[in-house]
Amino acid sequence: MRPFVFSCDAHLAEPEDLFSASMPAHLSDWIIHTKTDESGFRLTLMGDKVLMKMRPGLFAHKIDESVQRRGARDLKLRFEDMARDGVDAELVFPSLGLMAQRITDREAALKTAQIYNDWLWDKLEGCRDKLIGAALLPVQDLGDTLTEFKRCVAKGYAAAMLPPVLPEGPPPYNDPAWDAIFAYAGEVGVPFVFHTATGAVNIRAMKGPGGALFNYTRQMNDAVDCIAALVAGGVLDRNPKAHILFVEFGAGWLMGLAERMDESYQGHAPQVEPKLKRLPTQIVRDQVHCSFQNDTGCLVTRDQLGPHSLLFASDYPHAEGTFPYTRDVVAAMFDKVPDMTEAEKRAVLGGNAAKLFPRSHITAEPIPA
């Protein structure tokens, strides 16, 4: 029997006209779409504004004919790829929709979320025992956030997306205005998932020499800041049933962040407000989770926060992910941590994820080899 594997980072490609075909004409400046320019660069745009530009052959060094990712849109082919890779279930994020939480117009943000959430729910009909869709939440107005969240929960969604970096407009994550939303999440058992590079992220924080390495690496800082705000402001402490998952940020830094927050909370106690009922390390241990992909460091420190904090991710179908070598990648990581028990391995590969999404139709069962 091989262990059940649940990847907490995977993507579906929406129809290229999903938003342009459904967005009202007066909101055309906010439509997320793609096109290829005369130089062959793939552009992701919001209206006429370029949000991302990818040169041709960017991942050619990682792709050959034997490593074609066929299931970005076709679910039959996707399940064949999952079987090839030894992955039994996936948490599914958008592709185009990753840019949606940059929208700063309230009406457009809400309409975009509604379009995506209705499409995704229908897309996953009949296969929700393998794929969990993450509902896209608008964040320009927190009343809209909660209303759309409740609508998605009523549909049956088991996960909901928030951005690690909020766009201009809504209150920051340390603000008590978020309490009602996090309280509802805890009440219904739906965790918030934060995917890297969503929201008002600074994708090109540094330009020039070393820019690519610096910019991709520093994306973990967005997760650090988001967690620190939710802990320091008391939102998580006041809503202990709410859980949050950070995806594609790595995880080896989580224990260091928790300890640093404890040090700051105790060392600067006279200045710290609000006072928390639990130390930051306990809040992180109780409510914060991170996905890992090529991150042995998080497995080494698993005893400090508990292995329940860690969830495996393959990032299918993105070329920087582990497909089709997931089994080899996982085995190599486990070889570096020889004291991991079989129970711990099963937990981080799939058991933790199955527990984190109690509203899903997915259960962690060993799979015949």
PEVENVEN-V802189 format. One record per pair of residues at least 24 apart in sequence whose C-alpha atoms are under 8 Angstrom apart, sorted by the first residue. I is the first residue (numbers start at 1). J is the second residue. Records with the same first field share a line. If there is no record, write none. Layout:
I = J / J
This chain:
1 = 366 / 367 / 368 / 369
2 = 366 / 367 / 368 / 369
3 = 346 / 349 / 350 / 365 / 366 / 367
4 = 87 / 88 / 346 / 349 / 350 / 351 / 364 / 365 / 366 / 367
5 = 86 / 87 / 88 / 89 / 312 / 346 / 349 / 350 / 364
6 = 87 / 88 / 89 / 90 / 91 / 312 / 313 / 349 / 350 / 351 / 353 / 354
7 = 87 / 88 / 89 / 90 / 91 / 311 / 312 / 313 / 314 / 315 / 349 / 350
8 = 90 / 91 / 92 / 247 / 291 / 311 / 312 / 313 / 314 / 315 / 353
9 = 90 / 91 / 92 / 93 / 247 / 248 / 291 / 313 / 314 / 315 / 316
10 = 90 / 91 / 92 / 93 / 313 / 314 / 315 / 316 / 317
11 = 72 / 92 / 93 / 94 / 95 / 315 / 316 / 317 / 318
12 = 72 / 73 / 92 / 93 / 94 / 95
13 = 72 / 73 / 94 / 95 / 96
14 = 73 / 94 / 95 / 96
18 = 115 / 116
19 = 112 / 115 / 116
22 = 115
23 = 111 / 112
27 = 108
30 = 103 / 105 / 108
31 = 112
32 = 96 / 97 / 99 / 100
33 = 96
34 = 96
44 = 96
51 = 99
59 = 319 / 320
62 = 319 / 320
63 = 319
67 = 323 / 324
69 = 316 / 317
71 = 317
72 = 317
81 = 324
84 = 324
85 = 323 / 324 / 325 / 326 / 327
86 = 326 / 327
88 = 130
89 = 129 / 130 / 131 / 132 / 362
90 = 130 / 131 / 132
91 = 131 / 132 / 133 / 134
92 = 131 / 132 / 133 / 134
93 = 133 / 134
97 = 136
98 = 197 / 198
99 = 198 / 199
100 = 198 / 199
101 = 137 / 138 / 139 / 162 / 163 / 166 / 167 / 198 / 199 / 200
102 = 166 / 167 / 198 / 199 / 200
103 = 140 / 167
104 = 140 / 167 / 168 / 169
105 = 140
106 = 140 / 141
109 = 138 / 139 / 140
110 = 137 / 138 / 144 / 148
113 = 137 / 138
114 = 148
117 = 152
121 = 155 / 157
128 = 360 / 361 / 362
129 = 360 / 361 / 362
130 = 361 / 362
132 = 157 / 158 / 159 / 360
133 = 157 / 158 / 159
134 = 158 / 159 / 160 / 161 / 193
135 = 159 / 160 / 161
136 = 160 / 161 / 162
137 = 161 / 162
139 = 166 / 170
140 = 167 / 169 / 170
141 = 169 / 170
142 = 170 / 177 / 178 / 181
145 = 181
146 = 181
156 = 359
157 = 190 / 359 / 360
158 = 189 / 190 / 191 / 357 / 358 / 359 / 360
159 = 190 / 191 / 192 / 193 / 357
160 = 190 / 191 / 192 / 193
161 = 192 / 193 / 194 / 195
162 = 192 / 193 / 194 / 195
163 = 194 / 195 / 196 / 198 / 199
164 = 194 / 195 / 196 / 197 / 198 / 199 / 222 / 223 / 226
165 = 198 / 199 / 200 / 201 / 222 / 226
166 = 199 / 200
167 = 199 / 200
168 = 200
172 = 229
173 = 226 / 229 / 230 / 233 / 235
174 = 229 / 230 / 231 / 232 / 233 / 234 / 235
175 = 233 / 235
176 = 233 / 234 / 235
178 = 235
179 = 235 / 238 / 239
182 = 235 / 236 / 239 / 242
183 = 239 / 241 / 242
185 = 241 / 242 / 243
186 = 239 / 240 / 241 / 242 / 243
187 = 241 / 242
189 = 241 / 242 / 357 / 358 / 359
190 = 242 / 243 / 357 / 358 / 359
191 = 242 / 243 / 244 / 245 / 356 / 357
192 = 242 / 243 / 244 / 245
193 = 244 / 245 / 246 / 247
194 = 244 / 245 / 246 / 247
195 = 246 / 247 / 248 / 249
196 = 220 / 222 / 223 / 246 / 247 / 248 / 249
219 = 249
220 = 249 / 250
223 = 249
224 = 254 / 257
227 = 288
228 = 261
231 = 280 / 283 / 284
232 = 273 / 274 / 280
233 = 273 / 274
234 = 274 / 275 / 276
236 = 283 / 287
237 = 276 / 277 / 278 / 283
240 = 283 / 286 / 287
241 = 287
242 = 287
243 = 287 / 288 / 289 / 356
244 = 287 / 288 / 289
245 = 288 / 289 / 290 / 291
246 = 289 / 290 / 291
247 = 290 / 291 / 292 / 313
248 = 291 / 292 / 293 / 313 / 315
249 = 290 / 291 / 292
250 = 290 / 291 / 292 / 293 / 294 / 295
251 = 290 / 291 / 292 / 295 / 297 / 298 / 310
252 = 295 / 296 / 297 / 298 / 299 / 301
253 = 298
254 = 290 / 298
255 = 281 / 301 / 304 / 305
258 = 284
281 = 305
285 = 309
293 = 321 / 322
294 = 329 / 333
295 = 333
296 = 333 / 334 / 336 / 337
299 = 337
300 = 337
307 = 344 / 347 / 348
308 = 347 / 348 / 352
309 = 352
310 = 348 / 352
311 = 347 / 348 / 349 / 350 / 352 / 353
312 = 348 / 349 / 350
